Amino acid sequence: MASLMPLTISELRKAVASSAAAFRCVTEFQPAGGPGDKIFPPTYEGGRYAVEKRMVDERLVDCVLLDSVQSQANRMELALLEAHRDRKIRLPLLITHFDHESLLKKFTVTSLEASHRIADALFRDCYLNGVIFRRSEKGSILDYTDIRNATGLFGICPTALLFGIWDSTGPRGGLGAKFQRAIVSEIIGYDAVMGVKTSSRIDKAEIRADVTIYEADTDVKYTPDPDRALKDKSGKPILYDRGRSERGKPGNPSKANHSNVVPTISDGGFTISKAVQTVVLSLAALRRLRFPLGQNLESDPEVDITARTTLAALGLAAVTLAQQDLDLRSRCQLFPQHDPKWTLLDRPGQSHIEYELKPDAAVNLLNEAIDQAKKAGLPWEGEIELTPSPELLELVRRSQELASSSDVEVE
């Protein structure tokens, strides 16, 4: 195979400034266990897999979704977060520390982890320097940002312009700021054949299923002794029926996750001919964004190109870094069959230019683009630390207490 062109900052800027439609990266994978090894896709409501038929090379192919667009976006954001924490890149980042002494579990949420990115309610209900975030100078950027003026959002949360955002929980409700995804990635298994899975458990303590357990006011919440059991209004011992286990009847030790589980067999897992990841970075979507500086109503075309090039470099780095870890879930690790390549979709009917982009090169490309953006006068904040409001802290505290209680089931 002919060697690919390296994707440099000048090549990227030229592509962004042109009329090219998109960068595309199509990569084939096999299970880490090799061809024919079973893999387990994600399950959805009712334990269902996302299976469908697709037209591929003029034939209908049975396919199964291995990783959705939303999941891929989350993985890319986490890859960027790791690079930021390793100080390979420096990104604008909202950070909220939930570290109050009243919390059972302390944790941190960033704008690369929150479901709705900068528009997430976890940031909305926080303070920045004593001012509720959405009323602060930085938080109020969401109130007026749009595709004609994306400068402020570029400075505090550029990933929102790349992965998409809808500020539906803000003061304007459904009319809040909305930006489409500029990058889309999905992984599909081709020629998918459903398999079976088995389950069983041998209780090492040889606890029998025909022993009866009852509700009890003890540390473990049950007792096999009816005299120590909690009683109903008629004085009869109450059978133990807590937990989410569907196995066994009330009073069966399996309700407390004891005793053997009879071997069962059910549908589960797939074999596939190959897995394919398709990534599209839309240059057309990026070109809709404009970045006026200062009090200017109109933007400078050169500044626009610089900002769009930075966003493109951010997307390329996100994909390239995320491709280093394709252990998607238990029994679903994929291994690439070739080095990824990026194809520039420029003019129909002409040969497409193909580029290579290794992880280190992608990081360098992004850092070069960030430097150019700063020199052009575009904002690029560092870490912005927020403080949870007392109400949000109390909501988290009570949720943690309920979650830790064996008496309460999580819906």
Buried (B, 14 or more C-beta within 10 A) or exposed (E): EEEBBEBBBEBBBBBBBEEBBBBBBEBBBBBBEEEEBBBBBBEEEEEEBBBEEEEEEEEEBBBBBBBBBEBBBBBBBBBBBBBBEEEBBBBBBBBBBBEBEEBEEEEEBBBBBBEBBBBBEBBBBBBBEEEBBBEBEBBBBBBEBEBEBBBBBBBBBBBBBBBBBBBBBBEEEEEBBBBBBBBBBBBBBBBBEEEEEEEEBEBEEEBEBEEBBBBBEEEEBBBBEBEEBBEEEEEEBBBBBBBEEEBBEBBBBBBBEBBBBEEEEEEBBBBBBBBBBBBBBBBEBBBBBBBBEEEEEEBBEEBBBBBBBBBBBBBBBBBBBBBEEBEBBEBBBBEBEEEBBBBBBBEEEEEEBBBBBEBEBBBBBBBBBBEBBEEBEBBBBEEBBBBBBEEBBEEBBEEBEEEEEEEEEEE
